[in-house]
Amino acid sequence: MKVLVINCGSSSLKFQLIDSESEECLAKGICERIGIDGGMITYAPQGGGKEKNPADMPDHTEAIRLVLEALTNPETGVVKSLDEIGAVGHRVVHGGEKFAESVVIDDNVLAAVEECNELAPLHNPANLIGINACKKLMPHTPMVGVFDTAFHQTMPEEAYMYGLPYEYYRKYKVRRYGFHGTSHSYVSKRAAEVLGRPYEELKTIVCHLGNGASVSAVKNGRCVDTSMGLTPLEGLIMGTRSGDIDPAIMEFIAHKEGKNIDQVMTVLNKESGVLGLSDRLSSDFRDLEESYDKNDANAIRAMKTYCYRVAKCVGAYVAAMNGVDVICFTAGIGENAPLVRTLVCGYLGYLGVELDQDANRRRGEDTVITTADSRTTVMVIPTNEELAIARETVRLAGC
């Protein structure tokens, strides 16, 4: 079966068409600037060149239509008709407490996702737009929702509750939910496969390090803690997000700078992280690593602080699980920044971590980057959220 995977943002739409039998990506691409002047669709079929074409996309329905048109194009398409697409898998960011696993989408599911909109106001409405656009153009094709928060629903109460009046949880479900769950699930399972060990017997820490970053503790196949919380702002220092701070800083900045709460939140979400720490040098770790190698003080400050916080989180999760068998790095930075892995692992001597620097420099493959005598295994596992979504879609769509 061929599965179309859709990851819909407020003004963009990423897609992949995956053959469920071979698990090969037949085509992928992105629609950008939806509803904005200067729209562009990028399309890359398997074995073919990448195409970038300007496209007027006033809404997501038009973007989906262009995607389906590209996939069925007589010259560069990879399917002859839409009948070859057996199901569509949608990434949905926030499922709240309503969804602990992926589900076939129906009207009740759509209503429940909409109820979670206030928990992810930048993401869930866009996800719903993408689902409804696909339903309009492919009304008879099964749709599956795969939730970023679902994998973390196994966390125990002591891990997800905040030290706030309980009534806020009772009334508004204010608690820690976590994100990047599809990636954390895929990587922890893949690590067990590569090592040839039972997933249900491993204590695994997954470091999903991208522009948004989170760490999870996976004990015996179940997530027991993760660093993001009610929103993706909690936890690690990220590209432009502050991560954990003293909450009183918000009031302090508001008074000193004459800002309201919305303006302070903009600072924390879009002007902080390594961008802020580097004195606006860059939020791109490629730039930071290059400047770090040139002894730039701003880059050194940002990189060292970032890696220190990742290492602290790893240490906390070793405690949460009373040990660890394997630590995995994944996502754009986790997979492609040897310096970050070296700096983080420099704090893990108490776990007997010994890096193999030759292995640490490899890219694009599942790799053990510790020496044979390292007491704890450290790996790089390229994430594949689209494949994970496709697998869930096949499992549930029954096609």
C-alpha positions as CSV (number, residue, x, y, z in Angstrom):
1,M,0.0,0.0,0.0
2,K,1.1,3.6,-0.7
3,V,0.7,6.0,2.2
4,L,0.7,9.8,1.9
5,V,2.1,11.4,5.0
6,I,1.1,15.0,5.6
7,N,2.8,17.4,8.1
8,C,0.8,20.6,8.0
9,G,1.9,23.9,9.4
10,S,0.2,27.3,9.5
11,S,1.7,28.4,6.2
12,S,3.6,25.3,5.0
13,L,2.9,21.6,4.2
14,K,5.5,18.8,4.1
15,F,4.6,15.6,2.4
16,Q,6.0,12.1,1.6
17,L,4.6,9.2,-0.3
18,I,5.8,6.0,1.2
19,D,5.5,2.4,-0.1
20,S,4.5,0.4,3.0
21,E,5.9,-2.9,1.7
22,S,9.4,-1.7,0.8
23,E,9.2,1.3,3.2
24,E,10.8,3.4,0.5
25,C,10.0,7.1,0.0
26,L,8.6,7.4,-3.5
27,A,8.4,11.1,-3.5
28,K,8.6,14.0,-1.0
29,G,8.4,17.8,-1.0
30,I,7.1,20.9,0.7
31,C,4.6,23.6,-0.1
32,E,5.7,27.0,1.4
33,R,4.1,30.4,1.9
34,I,0.5,29.1,1.8
35,G,-1.9,32.0,2.0
36,I,1.1,34.4,1.4
37,D,2.4,36.0,-1.8
38,G,5.4,34.1,-3.3
39,G,4.1,30.6,-2.8
40,M,6.5,27.7,-3.8
41,I,6.1,24.0,-4.1
42,T,9.2,21.7,-4.0
43,Y,8.8,18.2,-5.3
44,A,11.4,15.4,-5.5
45,P,10.4,12.0,-6.9
46,Q,12.5,9.0,-6.2
47,G,15.4,8.8,-8.7
48,G,14.5,12.1,-10.2
49,G,15.7,15.7,-9.8
50,K,14.2,18.2,-7.3
51,E,11.6,20.6,-8.9
52,K,10.9,24.0,-7.4
53,N,7.9,25.8,-8.9
54,P,6.2,29.1,-8.0
55,A,2.5,28.4,-7.1
56,D,-0.4,30.5,-5.9
57,M,-1.7,28.7,-2.8
58,P,-4.4,30.8,-1.2
59,D,-5.3,28.0,1.2
60,H,-4.2,24.5,2.3
61,T,-6.9,22.8,0.0
62,E,-5.1,24.3,-3.0
63,A,-1.7,23.1,-1.6
64,I,-3.0,19.6,-1.2
65,R,-4.5,19.7,-4.7
66,L,-1.0,20.7,-6.1
67,V,0.6,17.9,-4.1
68,L,-1.8,15.3,-5.6
69,E,-1.3,16.8,-9.0
70,A,2.5,16.5,-8.7
71,L,2.2,12.9,-7.5
72,T,0.0,11.9,-10.5
73,N,1.8,14.0,-13.1
74,P,2.2,11.8,-16.3
75,E,5.9,12.7,-16.6
76,T,7.3,13.1,-13.1
77,G,4.6,11.6,-10.9
78,V,5.0,8.3,-9.1
79,V,1.4,7.0,-9.2
80,K,-1.0,6.8,-12.1
81,S,-4.1,7.8,-10.1
82,L,-5.1,8.7,-6.6
83,D,-6.7,5.2,-6.3
84,E,-3.1,3.9,-5.6
85,I,-2.9,5.9,-2.4
86,G,-4.5,3.6,0.2
87,A,-4.4,6.0,3.2
88,V,-3.2,9.3,4.5
89,G,-1.3,9.7,7.8
90,H,-1.4,13.1,9.4
91,R,0.9,14.5,12.1
92,V,-1.1,16.1,14.8
93,V,0.9,18.0,17.4
94,H,-1.3,18.0,20.5
95,G,-3.8,15.3,21.6
96,G,-3.9,16.3,25.2
97,E,-5.0,13.5,27.5
98,K,-7.6,12.3,24.9
99,F,-5.2,10.3,22.7
100,A,-2.6,7.9,24.1
101,E,-2.1,6.3,20.6
102,S,-2.8,7.0,16.9
103,V,-6.4,6.8,15.7
104,V,-8.4,6.6,12.5
105,I,-9.9,10.1,12.0
106,D,-13.6,10.6,12.2
107,D,-15.8,13.5,13.2
108,N,-15.4,12.7,16.9
109,V,-11.6,12.7,16.6
110,L,-11.7,16.0,14.7
111,A,-13.9,17.5,17.5
112,A,-11.5,16.2,20.2
113,V,-8.4,17.6,18.4
114,E,-10.1,21.0,18.1
115,E,-10.7,21.0,21.8
116,C,-6.9,20.8,22.2
117,N,-6.4,23.9,20.0
118,E,-5.7,26.2,23.0
119,L,-2.9,23.9,24.1
120,A,-1.2,24.2,20.7
121,P,-2.6,27.3,19.1
122,L,0.2,27.5,16.4
123,H,0.0,23.8,15.4
124,N,-3.3,22.1,16.0
125,P,-5.5,24.5,13.9
126,A,-3.1,24.0,11.0
127,N,-3.1,20.3,11.4
128,L,-6.9,20.3,11.3
129,I,-6.8,22.5,8.1
130,G,-4.6,19.9,6.4
131,I,-6.9,17.0,7.5
132,N,-10.0,18.8,6.2
133,A,-8.3,19.7,3.0
134,C,-7.4,16.0,2.4
135,K,-10.9,14.9,3.3
136,K,-12.3,17.3,0.7
137,L,-10.1,16.1,-2.1
138,M,-9.9,12.4,-1.1
139,P,-13.3,11.8,0.6
140,H,-13.1,8.0,0.4
141,T,-9.5,7.6,1.5
142,P,-8.9,6.5,5.2
143,M,-7.2,9.2,7.3
144,V,-5.1,8.4,10.4
145,G,-4.0,10.9,13.1
146,V,-0.5,10.4,14.7
147,F,0.0,12.6,17.8
148,D,3.3,14.1,19.0
149,T,2.1,13.8,22.5
150,A,0.8,10.2,22.5
151,F,4.0,8.4,23.2
152,H,4.5,10.4,26.4
153,Q,1.0,9.5,27.8
154,T,2.6,6.6,29.7
155,M,4.4,9.1,32.1
156,P,3.5,8.5,35.7
157,E,1.7,11.3,37.6
158,E,4.8,12.4,39.5
159,A,6.5,13.0,36.2
160,Y,3.8,15.1,34.5
161,M,2.3,17.2,37.3
162,Y,3.5,20.7,38.1
163,G,3.8,22.2,41.6
164,L,0.7,24.4,41.0
165,P,-2.7,24.4,42.7
166,Y,-4.3,21.1,41.7
167,E,-7.4,22.9,40.6
168,Y,-5.6,24.1,37.5
169,Y,-5.1,20.5,36.4
170,R,-8.6,19.6,37.3
171,K,-10.1,22.6,35.4
172,Y,-7.7,23.2,32.6
173,K,-5.5,20.0,32.4
174,V,-2.4,22.1,33.0
175,R,0.3,19.4,33.1
176,R,3.4,18.2,31.2
177,Y,2.6,16.5,27.9
178,G,5.8,16.4,25.9
179,F,6.3,16.6,22.2
180,H,8.4,14.9,19.4
181,G,6.8,11.7,20.6
182,T,6.8,10.0,17.1
183,S,10.5,10.6,16.9
184,H,11.3,9.4,20.4
185,S,9.2,6.3,19.8
186,Y,10.9,5.5,16.5
187,V,14.4,6.1,17.7
188,S,14.1,4.1,20.9
189,K,12.7,1.1,19.0
190,R,15.3,1.4,16.3
191,A,18.1,1.5,18.8
192,A,16.9,-1.8,20.2
193,E,16.7,-3.3,16.7
194,V,20.3,-2.2,15.9
195,L,21.6,-3.6,19.1
196,G,19.7,-6.8,18.8
197,R,18.2,-6.4,22.3
198,P,14.6,-6.6,23.5
199,Y,13.0,-3.2,23.5
200,E,11.0,-4.1,26.7
201,E,14.2,-4.7,28.6
202,L,16.2,-1.5,27.8
203,K,16.6,1.8,29.6
204,T,17.0,4.3,26.8
205,I,17.5,8.1,26.7
206,V,16.7,9.8,23.4
207,C,18.1,13.3,22.7
208,H,16.0,14.7,19.9
209,L,18.1,17.8,19.1
210,G,16.9,20.1,16.4
211,N,15.8,23.7,16.3
212,G,13.2,22.4,18.8
213,A,14.8,19.9,21.2
214,S,13.7,17.4,23.8
215,V,15.0,14.5,25.8
216,S,13.0,11.4,26.8
217,A,13.5,8.6,29.2
218,V,12.2,5.3,27.9
219,K,12.1,2.4,30.4
220,N,11.1,-1.0,29.3
221,G,9.4,0.3,26.2
222,R,7.4,3.1,28.0
223,C,8.2,6.7,28.2
224,V,8.6,7.7,31.9
225,D,9.7,11.3,31.5
226,T,10.4,13.9,28.8
227,S,11.7,17.5,28.9
228,M,9.0,19.5,27.1
229,G,5.9,20.3,29.1
230,L,2.5,21.9,28.6
231,T,4.1,23.6,25.5
232,P,7.3,23.1,23.5
233,L,8.9,26.0,25.4
234,E,9.8,23.9,28.5
235,G,13.1,22.0,28.8
236,L,16.3,22.4,26.9
237,I,17.7,25.5,25.5
238,M,16.8,25.5,21.8
239,G,17.4,27.4,18.6
240,T,15.3,30.4,19.6
241,R,13.4,29.1,22.7
242,S,14.7,29.7,26.2
243,G,13.8,26.4,27.7
244,D,13.6,26.2,31.5
245,I,13.9,29.6,33.3
246,D,12.9,31.0,36.7
247,P,9.3,32.1,36.1
248,A,9.9,35.4,37.9
249,I,12.2,36.4,35.0
250,M,9.0,37.1,33.0
251,E,7.8,39.7,35.5
252,F,11.3,41.2,35.9
253,I,11.7,41.7,32.1
254,A,8.1,43.0,31.8
255,H,8.7,45.7,34.4
256,K,12.2,46.6,33.2
257,E,11.4,46.7,29.4
258,G,7.8,47.8,29.6
259,K,6.5,44.7,27.9
260,N,3.2,42.9,28.3
261,I,2.9,39.1,28.7
262,D,2.5,38.5,24.9
263,Q,5.7,40.4,24.2
264,V,7.6,38.6,26.9
265,M,6.5,35.3,25.5
266,T,7.7,36.4,22.0
267,V,11.1,37.0,23.6
268,L,11.1,33.5,25.2
269,N,10.0,31.7,22.0
270,K,11.7,33.6,19.2
271,E,14.6,35.7,20.6
272,S,16.1,33.4,23.1
273,G,17.9,30.0,23.0
274,V,21.3,29.9,21.3
275,L,20.2,32.9,19.2
276,G,20.0,35.0,22.3
277,L,22.9,33.4,24.1
278,S,25.2,34.1,21.0
279,D,24.1,37.7,21.1
280,R,22.1,37.2,17.9
281,L,25.0,35.5,16.0
282,S,22.8,32.7,14.8
283,S,20.3,30.0,15.7
284,D,21.8,27.7,13.2
285,F,24.3,25.3,14.7
286,R,26.3,25.1,11.5
287,D,27.1,28.8,11.9
288,L,27.8,28.3,15.6
289,E,30.1,25.4,15.1
290,E,32.1,27.3,12.5
291,S,32.4,30.3,14.8
292,Y,33.2,28.0,17.8
293,D,36.2,26.6,15.9
294,K,37.3,30.2,15.3
295,N,37.2,30.9,19.1
296,D,34.3,33.3,18.8
297,A,33.3,34.0,22.4
298,N,29.5,34.3,21.6
299,A,29.5,31.0,19.8
300,I,31.5,29.3,22.6
301,R,29.1,30.7,25.2
302,A,26.0,29.4,23.3
303,M,27.4,26.0,22.5
304,K,28.8,25.3,26.0
305,T,25.6,26.4,27.7
306,Y,23.4,24.4,25.3
307,C,25.4,21.2,25.7
308,Y,25.6,21.6,29.5
309,R,21.8,21.7,29.7
310,V,21.5,18.6,27.5
311,A,24.0,16.7,29.7
312,K,22.1,17.8,32.9
313,C,18.8,16.5,31.5
314,V,20.5,13.2,30.6
315,G,21.7,12.9,34.1
316,A,18.3,13.5,35.5
317,Y,16.8,10.8,33.4
318,V,19.5,8.3,34.5
319,A,18.2,9.0,38.0
320,A,14.6,8.7,36.9
321,M,15.2,5.2,35.5
322,N,17.8,4.2,38.1
323,G,20.3,3.6,35.3
324,V,20.7,3.7,31.5
325,D,21.7,1.2,28.8
326,V,21.8,3.4,25.7
327,I,21.8,7.1,24.9
328,C,20.7,8.1,21.4
329,F,21.2,11.3,19.5
330,T,18.8,12.2,16.7
331,A,17.3,15.0,14.6
332,G,19.1,17.7,12.7
333,I,21.6,18.7,15.4
334,G,21.8,15.3,17.1
335,E,22.6,13.6,13.9
336,N,24.9,16.1,12.2
337,A,26.8,18.0,14.9
338,P,29.8,15.9,16.2
339,L,30.9,18.8,18.4
340,V,27.6,18.8,20.3
341,R,27.8,15.1,20.9
342,T,31.4,15.4,22.1
343,L,30.6,18.3,24.5
344,V,27.6,16.5,25.9
345,C,29.4,13.2,26.3
346,G,32.2,15.0,28.0
347,Y,29.9,15.2,31.1
348,L,29.1,11.5,31.0
349,G,32.3,10.0,32.3
350,Y,30.4,8.8,35.4
351,L,28.5,6.5,33.1
352,G,31.7,5.1,31.6
353,V,31.1,6.7,28.2
354,E,34.1,6.5,25.9
355,L,33.6,8.1,22.5
356,D,35.0,6.7,19.3
357,Q,35.8,9.9,17.5
358,D,36.0,8.2,14.0
359,A,32.5,6.8,14.5
360,N,31.3,10.1,15.9
361,R,32.2,11.8,12.6
362,R,30.0,9.5,10.5
363,R,26.7,10.9,9.2
364,G,23.4,9.5,7.9
365,E,23.5,6.0,9.3
366,D,22.6,4.1,12.5
367,T,26.0,4.2,14.3
368,V,27.4,3.2,17.7
369,I,29.8,6.1,18.5
370,T,31.3,4.6,21.7
371,T,34.2,2.3,22.0
372,A,33.8,-1.4,22.7
373,D,34.8,-1.0,26.3
374,S,32.4,1.9,27.0
375,R,30.1,0.9,29.9
376,T,27.2,2.8,28.4
377,T,26.4,2.7,24.7
378,V,25.9,6.0,22.8
379,M,24.4,5.9,19.4
380,V,23.4,8.2,16.5
381,I,20.0,7.1,15.1
382,P,18.6,9.2,12.2
383,T,15.0,9.8,13.0
384,N,12.3,9.0,10.4
385,E,9.0,10.4,11.7
386,E,7.4,10.1,8.3
387,L,8.1,6.3,8.2
388,A,6.8,6.0,11.8
389,I,3.6,7.8,10.8
390,A,3.2,5.6,7.7
391,R,3.6,2.4,9.8
392,E,0.9,3.6,12.2
393,T,-1.3,4.5,9.3
394,V,-1.0,1.1,7.7
395,R,-1.6,-0.6,11.1
396,L,-4.9,1.3,11.7
397,A,-6.2,1.9,8.2
398,G,-6.6,-1.9,7.6
399,C,-5.8,-1.6,3.9
